[in-house]
Amino acid sequence: MPTFVLASASPARLTTLRNAGLDPTVVVSGVDESQADGLPPFEMALQLAELKCAAVVDRDGIPDDALVLGCDSVLELDGEAFGKPADAADALRRWQAMRGRSGVLYTGHCLRDTATGQVAAATASTAVFFAEVTDEEIEAYVATGEPLHVAGAFTVDGLGGAFVTGIDGDHHNVVGVSLPLLRDLVLELGHSWTDLWSLDR
């Protein structure tokens, strides 16, 4: 069974993968996300995922039989890409623009097999519908700090879940990693999804 390496610091991605039966080794990429500034949101998510994967595969200690996954999420609203907010004021402005509307959450996935050098990459998209939250709710949410650390300034699996009225697409993609898409990438590289399960954790 190959070692599964997650090139991301996201606790939500790690939890999602663990709940799906995997036991990832986390190696944070340290990629400067501003490298993809100016790209369309769909392309930005994929390029950052590819950069994060590439930054980790050649690190010391990465096994010769590893599957290394890089991911990055971006929210598109009015054609503009929103990653993590710059600060609390930025998060406030975003929520004032997002409330009562919908956006598309893109998550780029790049999976590399270190044994063969093969790479499989794709982007998943999910429409997200936001509640008509009040200014007071926005201020209280931003004050928790949660939206400052996530793409789009919201979570669906945390405090922000009450402010998301619906999604159209894969729920896990909004959390940060699309399990159905990841399974497809694993199969594309010639591995079995169920062989990655570590059920004796």
C-alpha positions in Angstrom: 0.0 0.0 0.0 1.5 3.4 -1.0 2.1 6.0 1.6 -0.5 8.8 1.2 1.0 12.3 1.7 -1.2 15.4 2.0 0.7 18.6 0.9 -1.6 20.9 2.9 -1.9 22.3 6.4 -5.7 22.3 6.2 -7.2 20.5 9.3 -10.5 20.1 7.4 -8.8 18.2 4.5 -7.0 16.0 6.9 -10.2 15.2 8.8 -12.1 14.5 5.6 -9.4 12.1 4.4 -9.2 10.3 7.7 -13.0 9.9 7.9 -12.8 8.4 4.4 -10.4 5.7 5.7 -7.1 7.2 4.7 -4.2 7.9 7.1 -2.3 10.7 5.5 1.2 12.0 6.4 1.0 15.8 6.4 3.8 17.7 4.8 3.0 21.4 4.4 4.1 22.8 1.1 4.8 26.4 2.1 3.9 27.6 -1.4 3.3 31.4 -1.9 -0.3 31.4 -3.1 0.2 34.9 -4.7 2.1 33.1 -7.5 -1.3 32.4 -9.2 -2.7 35.9 -8.8 -4.5 37.1 -11.9 -5.5 33.7 -13.2 -9.2 32.8 -13.6 -10.5 31.1 -10.4 -10.8 27.6 -12.0 -7.2 27.8 -13.3 -5.9 29.4 -10.1 -7.2 26.5 -8.0 -5.6 23.9 -10.2 -2.2 25.7 -10.6 -1.9 26.2 -6.9 -2.7 22.5 -6.3 0.0 21.5 -8.8 2.6 23.9 -7.2 1.9 22.5 -3.7 2.2 18.9 -4.9 5.5 19.7 -6.8 6.9 21.5 -3.7 6.5 18.4 -1.6 7.3 15.4 -3.9 11.1 16.0 -3.9 11.4 16.7 -0.1 13.7 14.5 2.0 11.8 11.7 3.6 9.1 11.4 1.0 8.8 7.6 0.3 9.6 6.2 -3.1 6.1 4.7 -3.2 4.1 7.7 -2.1 1.0 9.3 -3.5 1.3 13.0 -2.9 -1.8 15.2 -3.0 -1.8 18.9 -3.4 -5.1 20.8 -3.1 -6.2 24.4 -3.2 -9.6 26.0 -3.0 -10.9 29.3 -4.5 -14.3 30.8 -4.3 -15.6 32.6 -7.5 -18.0 35.5 -7.1 -18.8 37.8 -9.9 -15.9 36.3 -11.9 -13.4 37.2 -9.2 -11.3 34.7 -7.2 -11.3 34.7 -3.5 -8.8 32.7 -1.5 -8.1 33.4 2.2 -9.0 36.9 3.3 -6.1 39.3 3.8 -7.5 40.4 7.2 -10.7 40.8 9.2 -11.8 43.9 7.2 -11.4 42.0 4.0 -13.5 39.1 5.4 -16.2 41.6 6.5 -16.3 43.1 3.0 -16.5 39.7 1.4 -19.4 38.5 3.5 -21.3 41.8 2.8 -20.9 41.0 -0.9 -21.7 37.3 -0.6 -24.8 37.3 1.7 -28.0 36.3 0.0 -26.1 35.2 -3.1 -24.2 32.2 -4.5 -20.7 31.5 -5.7 -18.8 28.6 -7.0 -16.1 26.9 -4.9 -13.3 25.4 -7.0 -10.9 22.9 -5.5 -7.9 21.9 -7.6 -6.4 18.4 -6.9 -3.0 17.2 -8.1 -1.9 13.7 -7.3 1.6 12.4 -8.1 2.9 8.8 -7.8 6.5 9.1 -6.7 7.2 5.5 -7.8 6.3 6.2 -11.5 6.4 10.0 -11.7 2.9 9.9 -13.1 0.6 12.9 -12.3 -3.2 13.1 -12.4 -4.9 16.5 -11.9 -8.4 18.0 -12.0 -10.6 20.6 -10.5 -14.0 20.0 -8.8 -16.6 22.7 -8.6 -19.6 23.1 -6.3 -22.2 25.9 -6.2 -22.6 27.4 -2.7 -25.7 29.5 -1.6 -25.3 32.0 1.2 -27.9 33.1 3.8 -29.0 36.7 4.0 -26.9 37.2 7.2 -27.1 40.5 9.2 -24.2 42.9 9.7 -24.2 41.7 13.4 -23.9 38.1 12.4 -21.1 38.9 10.0 -19.1 40.9 12.6 -19.6 38.1 15.2 -18.5 35.4 12.7 -15.4 37.4 11.6 -14.5 38.0 15.3 -14.2 34.3 15.8 -11.2 34.2 13.4 -12.6 31.2 11.5 -13.2 32.9 8.2 -9.6 34.3 8.1 -8.1 30.9 7.6 -10.2 29.5 4.8 -10.8 30.1 1.1 -13.9 32.2 0.5 -14.0 33.3 4.2 -16.5 30.6 5.1 -16.7 27.0 6.2 -19.6 24.5 5.7 -18.4 22.2 8.5 -17.8 24.8 11.2 -19.3 28.0 12.6 -20.0 29.1 9.1 -22.3 26.2 8.3 -25.4 28.0 9.6 -24.8 30.7 7.0 -24.7 28.3 4.0 -28.3 27.6 2.9 -27.4 25.0 0.3 -24.9 23.5 -2.1 -25.1 22.1 -5.6 -22.4 19.5 -6.0 -20.0 17.5 -3.8 -20.2 18.5 -0.2 -16.7 17.3 0.5 -15.3 19.6 -2.2 -16.6 22.6 -0.2 -14.7 21.3 2.9 -11.5 21.2 0.8 -11.1 17.8 -1.0 -13.5 16.1 -3.3 -13.5 12.4 -2.4 -15.2 11.2 -5.6 -12.7 13.2 -7.7 -9.7 12.0 -5.7 -10.9 8.4 -6.1 -10.9 9.0 -9.9 -7.3 10.3 -9.8 -6.2 7.4 -7.7 -7.7 5.0 -10.3 -6.1 7.0 -13.1 -2.7 6.3 -11.6 -3.4 2.6 -11.4 -4.2 2.2 -7.7 -7.2 0.9 -5.9 -9.1 3.3 -3.7 -10.0 0.7 -1.2 -6.3 -0.4 -0.9 -5.6 3.0 0.6 -8.0 2.4 3.5 -6.2 2.2 6.8 -9.0 0.7 8.9 -6.9 -0.4 11.8 -6.1 3.2 12.9 
